[in-house]
Amino acid sequence: MDFKTVIKRIESYMNKFDGDYSDWYVGITNDLDEQLFEVHKVDEKGVWISFGADTEEVAKKVQEYFLDKKTDGKLVDEQTDYRIVYAYKKNSKTTP
């Protein structure tokens, strides 16, 4: 999926829920289940969404876009094969 489409779909999803960008975490990965459910402790039935980006570069640009909007997240600087962009609404059970 291209940059604009991923941005539009994530923002559309976020807008369905109350809160600010700072209430969300946006990351990139190549293993969605591990990142969401094991690392971040997101409930499988919780408020989260993911998309496959066309390239690693697109995934990183999407993440940078949301980090600039003040979502939580950790920028991945090194070269990776991460093309899955994910976002979840943080709560008392997620990490962070």
Beta strands, then each sheet from edge to edge (+ up, - down):
strand 1: 24-29
strand 2: 48-52
strand 3: 84-89
sheet 1: 1+ 3- 2+
end
